[in-house]
Amino acid sequence: MNQHRSGKIQMQISLVVLIWASLTFSQEGVPLFSKDFTPEEFAKRRSAVYDAIGANALAVLQGAPGPVGYVRFRQSNEFYYLCGIEVPHAYLLLDGAQRRASLYLPHRNEGRERSEGKMLSAEDAELVKQLSGIDAVFATEMLGEHLARLAHTAAKHTLFTPFSPAEGFATSRDLALRAISDMANDPWDGRPSREGHFVDLLRRRFPHFEINNLTPILDQLRLIKSPAEIALIRRATQLSGWALMEGMRSTKPGLFEYELDAMAKFVYYRNGAQGEAYYSLIASAGNAWYPHYNAGKRQMQDGDFLLMDFAPDVGYYMSDVTRMWPVNGKFNAWQRELYDFYLGCYQAILKAIRPGVTAAAIKQEASKIMEDILKQAKFSKPHYEKAAREFVESYRAAAGNPETYMGHWVGMATHDVGTHTGPLQPGMVFTIEPALRVPEEKIYIRLEDVIIITETGKEILSDFVPMDRAGIEKIMMEKGILETYAPAQLTSK
């Protein structure tokens, strides 16, 4: 008994020494594991996966590869969601029968560590388990051996893995799928996706397994956000809002669109963001007609109407907020006319959102208010009235579709995953972004806010960012960052 206790104490001392040694050789003040989520929250997510795949199945996930070039590593959303480990070329194996998680890491690269700092490796098995709550840690090359053994166990003939492309830096699934399509359509490329290649390897090396898609399971888990997730989305939205308001202050005729991009990135990174959620959509005048215009090269002119849609990545969680304002600081006649009509309709949608009702019911309620707004509106041009009428009719038609949705989900991706057409539930986070289009003049008006469904109603995370004309014009009178920091005058010498 005493020997057993002595051995246990010695093991604990050894573990403390190991942790101390690892921290000593890590970058100063840089955590080796997530500070945004507890190991218990990651374990809860893995437990939900065990429940979903059942006791007779396994799941394996491939982490993100090392980046190309001088780029900071960012783990894929799916992998980070289940374990929080930020190491390139890592793998995670989940055993539904034992409800056990095994992590597979590359071996230590001492040369790289001397250059870049500490990175968790297979040699840090005990430390990784201590930090993350993962059950077991092995070297990457052991994954094949372990799968081979499990393939011969009759009770475990189903293997789940994600089929959809992984979401990485500034990537939502729609754009990841587009990239794969572009490669496939290029006759001089034609590479499969990394996920497709991995699935193919599993099928060829382990024909005993029935390979099933883990993506739908993960998508549904990510649909409802925990309080810790919402805290990060709230922070990302706060930074997005600060940048938008700073954009209002700084905008003046003669400014280039890219200068607002630079200003926003300063706000994000200065306040702890790890990146951008997506490329900035800063579109003046006719550029706003293209919803994802991102070139940012136009010099803005007096009389232009400006759209700014931009948000950061904060701890693997995103936001998505849009505002529009006049470049010269004052709404002109046509801007007032169309913007006021649009804003009234937009606020009618926000007002109707609540838990326990479907998107179709919300749209039906909002469309009735929109029709009243349309009846009372006065338009100076026939095609303005035509555009307004088509906007309302389109929204009313969408209300008649039981499969309609409010906008898009927001979470680990800007266009987050998950399928749901039933009543809205607490913990769901999404945006609305209806657009008013006047094709005759290439006018495009859109606002966008981030909304959380709560137990008793909703919270509009971005409602501190002015959207009314008076609020926008007032803030545009204030001094902005770009007035203080003028662009450098470059010379040819």
N, C-alpha and C positions, 0 to 999 in steps of 0.2 A: 504493500500500500504506500509506504514511504518512498520506495523507489519510483513508483508510478507518479506520485505527486512531484517528486524531484525532477523527473523527466519532463513533466508537463510545464513546470516552472522554467526549466532550461529552454524548452521550446519557445515559451513566451518571451524570454530574454533574447533569444536568437532573432525572433521576429522583430522585436523593438530595435535591435541593432541593425537588422536588414533595412527597416524603414528609415532609420536615421542615416544610414550610409547612402541610400538612394536619394533622400532629400538633400543630403550634403552635396551630391554631385549633380543635382538638377539646377535649372536656371533659378535664380533668386526670385522668390515671390510668385513663381509659376506653379499652379496646382497640377498634380498628375492625374486628377480625376475631377469630374464635374462638380462645381459648386452650386449649380442651379437646381439639381435634383438629388435626393437622397438615394442611397443604394436600395432602400425599401421601395421607392417608387418604381425604379427599374425592375425590381423583383416582382412587383404587382403586375406590371405590363407583361412580363414573361409568363406569369401565372395565367393570365388571360389567354395567352397563346396556347399553353398546355391544355386549357379547357376547350379551346376551339379545335385543336387538331386531334384530341383524344389520346387515350392511353396506349394505343397501338401505332403511334406515328412518331416521326422525328421531324425536325425542321432545321435547316441549315441556311445561314445568311453569309454572304460575302461582303466584307467591308470595302471601303473605297481604296483604290490604288494610290500610290504616291503621286503627287502632282508633277507635271512637267514644267521645268523652268523654276525661276525664283518666286515660287508661289507658296503661300502657307497652306499646310494640309488642312482640309476640312472633311470630317467624316460624312458618310452618306446619312440621310435622315433616318432611313429604316434601321440601319445598324445602330446608330446613336440612340434611337428611341428605345431599343431593347436592352442596351447595356451601358451606354455612356462612354465607351472606350474610344479614344481618339488616337488610333495607331493605324498607319497604312497597312494594307494587305493582311488584315485580321479576319478571322472567321468565327462564327458563333454556331454551336450545335445545341439544340434544345431537344431533350428526351422526354416525350410525353408520358411515358410509363413511370420513370423515376422522378419526373418533374425536376430535372437536373440540367444546369446550363454549363457548357464547357466552352472555354475561349481558347482560340488557337492564334498565337502570335509569332512573328518572325524572331529570329535570334538577335541578340544584341549586336549592334554595329558600333564598335567603340570609336572608330574613326569619325563617323558621323556625329556621335555624341560629343566628341571633343570639339567639333565645329559648331554644332547647333544646340547642344544641351541634351538633357536626359529625355529618353523616350522609353516607355514601358516595353518590355520584351519578354520572351519565354523564360529568360533567366530570372525574371521578377515575379515568378508564379505566386509565392506567398504574399508578396506586397500587393499584387493585383487583386487577389482574393480578399485581402484585408480592406482595400480601398473600395472595391466595387460590389462585394457580396456575391461575385461569381463563384460557382461551386468548384470548378477545376480549371486549371490553365496548363496548356501544352504548347509545344512547338508546332508550327504550321504543318510540317511534314507528317505529323501524327494524325491529321484529320483523315487522310485516305485509309490508313490502317484501321482506325476506329470505325469508319463507315463500312469497311469490308467486314469487320467482325459483326457489326449490327445487321448487315444485309443478310446474314445467315441465321438471324434470329427470327423464327416464324412469326412472332407477335409484332414485328416491326418492319412490315413490308411497304409502308407508305412514307415517303419522304417529301416534305413541303419545302419549297424555296420560292422566293419572289420571281415572277415572270416579267413584271414591268420594270422598266429602266429605273435605276437608283436616282434619287434626287440629291444633287450636290450643290456646289456654290451657285447661288442665284438661279436655281433650276426648279421649275415645276414640271410635272409629268408631261404636260402637253408639249413643252419645248424639248424635253428629253426624247419623246417619241418622234418629234419632227427631225431631230438630229439623226436618229437611227434611219428614218425614212430617206433623208438626204444622202446618207452613206449608201443605202441599198440602191438608190436610183442613180448613183454615180457608176458608170460602167468600168471606171478605173479604180474603184474602191470596193464596194460590195461587202465590206466587213459586217459580220453579225454584231449584235449588241454584246456587251460584256456579260450581261445576264443570260442571253441566249447561248453564248459559248459555254458558260458555266453549267447551264441545264444540259447541254449536249454532252459535256464531259461526265456529268453524273450518270446520264443514261447509258453511255458507252462503257464506263468503268464499273457501274453497279447495276446491271440489268435486272437484278433481283427486286429493285425498288420500283414502285409505282410513283412517278414524280408528279406531285400536285402543286398547284399555285398557291403560295402563301399570301400574295398581294391582297386579295379581297379581305382576308382576316385582319391584316395590319391596317388596311384602309378604314375598316369599321371601328377598330380600336381607337384610331386617331381622330375620329369624328367628334367625340366628346372630350373636351379638354379638362384637365385637372386644375386645381387652384394654382399650382406651381407653373403650369403651362400658360395659364391666363396672365400670370404676373409678368412673364416674359413678353407676351403679345402686347400687354398694356405698355410696357417699357418701349417696345419697338414703335408703337403707335404714338407715344409721347414724343419720341425723337423725330418721327416723321412729321408730326404736327409742328414741332419747333422749327424744323427746316422749312416747312411751307410758310409759316408766319415770317421767318427771316427772309424767305424769298419775296414775300409781299413788300417787306420794308426795303429790300435792296433793288427791286425792279425799277428800272428807268429806261426811257428810250435810248437806244445806242448800245445797250448791254447785249452781249451774246448769250444765247441759250446755255452754252456750256459753262458760263460763269455761275449760273444758278446751280448747275450740277456740282461744281467745285465747292460752292458754299454749303450745299446740303451734306456732302461727304465730310466736310469739316465738322459740322454739327454731329453727325453720326459717330465718327471715329473719336472725336473729342470727348464723347459721352459713353464710350465703352462698347460700341457696336463692333461685331467681328467681320462685318462686310455689308454689302448691299443686298436687299431682297431680290432686286431685279434692276436692269439698266434704267436710268432715269428717263422718264417721258416728259420732256420739257419742250412744249410745242407752241410756238407763237403763230398767230394769224392762220393761214391756210394749212400749216403743218399739223394743226390739231385735228384736221379732217381724217388723218390717218391715226387710228387709236393707239398704235404702238410705235409711232414715230420716235426715234431715239438718236438721230444723228447729232442734234444739239448744235448745229453750226450756224444757224441764222442769226443775224443781228436784228434785234427787235426795234420796231418803229412806233412812233407816236400814233395812237389809234388802234394798235393791235390788241387783240384779246389773247390772253396767255393761259394755257393749261399746264399744270405741274402735277405729276403723278409719280411719287417716289417714296421709298421706305427702306429701312435698314434690316439687317439680320442681327438679332440680339440673342445670343445663346442658342442658335438653331431655330429661332422662332421669328416670324415675319409680321409685317403689317402691310397695309395697302390703302393709302389715302390720296384723294385728288381734290384740288381746288382750282378755280379759275378766277383771274382778275385782269383788269385793264392795265396795260403797260404804263400808261401815263398817270395812273392813280385815280382816274375819274371815269365811271361808266358813261359812255355816250348814249345817244338816244336808242339806237338799235340794240345795243348791249343791255340797256335797262329793260327794254320791251321783252326781249326773248329770255333774258336771265330771270326776270321776276316771274314770268309764267312757269319756266322750268323749275325754279326754286319752290314755288307753291306746290307743284306736283310732287317734287322730291320729298318735301317735308310731310306730305300726305302719306307717302309710303312709310317713312320713318315712324310716324304716329301709329300706324296700323300694326306694326310688328309687335308680337308678344308670344309667350310660350303657349303650347297646347293647340295651336291652329296651324293649318298648312299654308304653304306659300300661295297656293291657289286662292284660298280664302282671304289672305292678306291682300293679294293683288285685286281681288274683286272689291273689297272694301275701299281700297285706295283709289281704284278707277272711278268709283262713283263720285268721290271728292274731286278728282281730276276733271270730270265732265262738268261739274259746277264751275270750276276755275276757268275752263275753256269758254263756257257760256258768257262769263263776265269779262273776259280778256278783250282788249282792243289791239288790233295789229295794223301797222302802217303799210304793209305790203301783202298782196294776196298769197304769195308763196310763204310768208311767215305764218299766216293763218293755216295754210295747207300743212306745213310741217308740224304745227302744234296739234292739229286735228289727227294727223297720222300717228303722232306720238301717243296720244290718248287712246286711239283705236287699237294700236298695237299692244298697249298694256292691258286693255280690256280683253283682247283676244287671248293673251297669255293667261289671264285669270281663268279662262274656260278650259285650260289644259291641266288635268290633275297631276301630270308629271312635271309641271313647271317648278322653277326654283327661284330663290330671291336674287342671288347674284353668284358668288362663288365662296367656298369655304376658305378660311385663313388659318394657318397654323405653322407647321414646319416648312411648308411651301406656301408661296404667295397665293397660288391657285391650289389650295390644299385638297387632299384626297377624301373619298367617302361618298357614298350614294345614299340619299335619303329624300323621300318625297312625302313622308308622313308629317305629323304635327311637330313643330319645332320644340326642342328639348333643352333644358338647362345644360350649359356647358358647350353648346354649339356656338361657333364664332364664324361670321361671314361678313361680306360686304354687299352693298347694293350700288349699282353704277349704271342706271338707265341713261341713255344718250338721246339728245334732241339734235336732229340733223336737218339742215337747210341746204340741199344740194345745189340750188341755183347760185348760192354765194359761198359754197364750201364752208358753211358755218357749222361748228360742232360744239355742243355744250354737254359737259359731263361733270358730275360731282361723285365722290365716293367716300363712304365712311365705314369704319369697322364696328360691328355690333356683336355683343355677347348676349345670349339668351340666359336669363337668370330664373330663379324659382318664382319670382313674383312679377317679372316683366322683362325689361331689356336694359342694357347699358350701352350707350353709344360712346365708345372709347375716344373718338376723335371729335366730339362735339365742342371741345374748347377751341378748335380752329374756326375762325369766323367764316361764315358762308353767306351772310346777309350783306347787301351792298354797303350799308352804313358802316358795318364792322370792318369790312375789307378796306374801304376808303380811309377809315380812321387809322388803321394800322399802317397803311401805305404812306402816311404822312410822317411816320417815325423814321429815325435814321437807321440804316441797315449796315450789316457787316461789310458789304462790298463798297459802301461809301468810305469806310475807314481804311480799307485795304484795297487801294487801286491796283490794277494789273501793272506788272513791271514793264518798263519801257526797254524792249530788247534792241540791241544794236548789232550791226554786222561785224563789228570788230571783236 
